Amino acid sequence: MRWYYGADGETFGPVEDAALEELELCGAIEWTTPIWREGMPGWKPLGEVLGRPGVQCHECKRTVDKNRTVHYRDLAICPRCKDVFFQKVLEGTAQEEVKEYCGFWIRVSARLLDGLCLAAVTVPLTAINQVLSLRMLAEARTRRVMANGDIPQIGTYLTLEAALILFSSALAFGYETFFVGRFGGTVGKLLLGMRVIRADFTRVTYWRAAVRAFGKVLSDLTLYVGYIMVAFDPQRRALHDYIADTRVVKREEGDVGRAKPPESKRS
């Protein structure tokens, strides 16, 4: 189609559909700019013709396609302003108050709560494992199979111990990946009003949550130095936050459930 549009009191065109879209993306026209083509009874706003809602960009104040914007808190940011705005957020110079990063002690508290959640599963299994091990030992002594100081049925005992360790590790990894990917935080973090997000304040995907969970293993292997980094980092990042490019921030009132995904898209 061949479109005409009005700007600054003048009429421009004709332009094709693709060119009209590019004009909107580059900021030459807005969602409220009147457009017209042959066969239309009169001029209508661009957004009305395309049948999609518009919203004002917080940064440039232009009315743009709502479906193309990225949402930060209650603000809509257009594609042209997205990079500049989030750079301001990271530098602490954005007009809107930056999210508050969660410090060392509240994250330690969340870790303890998560440990209790996991312990609800692992402690009973550990108890069952110990009971089975003691029964094997008692049966072996009864049957007098301890020869030359050998530990009876040591192979079975070690197999059970290894299986328990592997299961506990897999459970912790899956717990971290699922809850962070699905809800934006583990049970401990959600209970204490925290959420895991990306550096640009969008949600964490399952893949990134898995990378972060793996990073936690490295934080554990560094004798918890990876966690202590939180106390000294300006954005309160642990080692696993550096690895996954994530931040832990305080959830705002009404901000529940799955972290909001970026709504920016191109048609």
QUIRA-V631163 format. One record per residue. D_LAST is the distance of its C-alpha to the last C-alpha in whole Angstrom. Layout:
d_last->D_LAST
d_last->D_LAST
//
This chain:
d_last->17
d_last->19
d_last->19
d_last->21
d_last->21
d_last->24
d_last->24
d_last->28
d_last->29
d_last->28
d_last->26
d_last->24
d_last->22
d_last->22
d_last->18
d_last->16
d_last->12
d_last->11
d_last->14
d_last->13
d_last->10
d_last->12
d_last->15
d_last->13
d_last->12
d_last->15
d_last->17
d_last->19
d_last->18
d_last->17
d_last->15
d_last->19
d_last->20
d_last->21
d_last->20
d_last->21
d_last->21
d_last->24
d_last->25
d_last->24
d_last->27
d_last->26
d_last->24
d_last->21
d_last->19
d_last->15
d_last->14
d_last->17
d_last->16
d_last->12
d_last->13
d_last->12
d_last->14
d_last->15
d_last->17
d_last->19
d_last->19
d_last->22
d_last->23
d_last->22
d_last->23
d_last->20
d_last->18
d_last->14
d_last->11
d_last->12
d_last->9
d_last->9
d_last->13
d_last->15
d_last->18
d_last->21
d_last->24
d_last->24
d_last->22
d_last->18
d_last->17
d_last->15
d_last->13
d_last->16
d_last->19
d_last->18
d_last->20
d_last->23
d_last->23
d_last->23
d_last->26
d_last->28
d_last->28
d_last->29
d_last->32
d_last->32
d_last->32
d_last->29
d_last->30
d_last->29
d_last->32
d_last->31
d_last->31
d_last->34
d_last->35
d_last->37
d_last->40
d_last->43
d_last->45
d_last->42
d_last->40
d_last->44
d_last->44
d_last->41
d_last->42
d_last->45
d_last->44
d_last->41
d_last->45
d_last->46
d_last->43
d_last->44
d_last->47
d_last->47
d_last->46
d_last->48
d_last->51
d_last->52
d_last->52
d_last->54
d_last->56
d_last->56
d_last->56
d_last->59
d_last->61
d_last->61
d_last->62
d_last->65
d_last->66
d_last->66
d_last->68
d_last->70
d_last->71
d_last->71
d_last->74
d_last->75
d_last->75
d_last->77
d_last->74
d_last->74
d_last->76
d_last->77
d_last->74
d_last->71
d_last->69
d_last->68
d_last->65
d_last->63
d_last->61
d_last->60
d_last->60
d_last->57
d_last->55
d_last->55
d_last->54
d_last->52
d_last->50
d_last->50
d_last->48
d_last->46
d_last->45
d_last->45
d_last->43
d_last->40
d_last->40
d_last->40
d_last->37
d_last->35
d_last->36
d_last->34
d_last->31
d_last->30
d_last->31
d_last->29
d_last->26
d_last->26
d_last->28
d_last->28
d_last->31
d_last->34
d_last->37
d_last->39
d_last->36
d_last->35
d_last->38
d_last->39
d_last->36
d_last->34
d_last->30
d_last->29
d_last->26
d_last->24
d_last->25
d_last->22
d_last->23
d_last->20
d_last->22
d_last->23
d_last->22
d_last->25
d_last->25
d_last->26
d_last->28
d_last->30
d_last->30
d_last->32
d_last->34
d_last->35
d_last->36
d_last->38
d_last->40
d_last->41
d_last->41
d_last->44
d_last->46
d_last->46
d_last->49
d_last->46
d_last->46
d_last->42
d_last->42
d_last->45
d_last->42
d_last->40
d_last->44
d_last->43
d_last->40
d_last->38
d_last->35
d_last->37
d_last->36
d_last->38
d_last->38
d_last->35
d_last->33
d_last->33
d_last->32
d_last->29
d_last->28
d_last->28
d_last->30
d_last->32
d_last->32
d_last->34
d_last->32
d_last->32
d_last->33
d_last->31
d_last->29
d_last->29
d_last->28
d_last->25
d_last->24
d_last->20
d_last->17
d_last->15
d_last->12
d_last->10
d_last->7
d_last->4
d_last->0
//
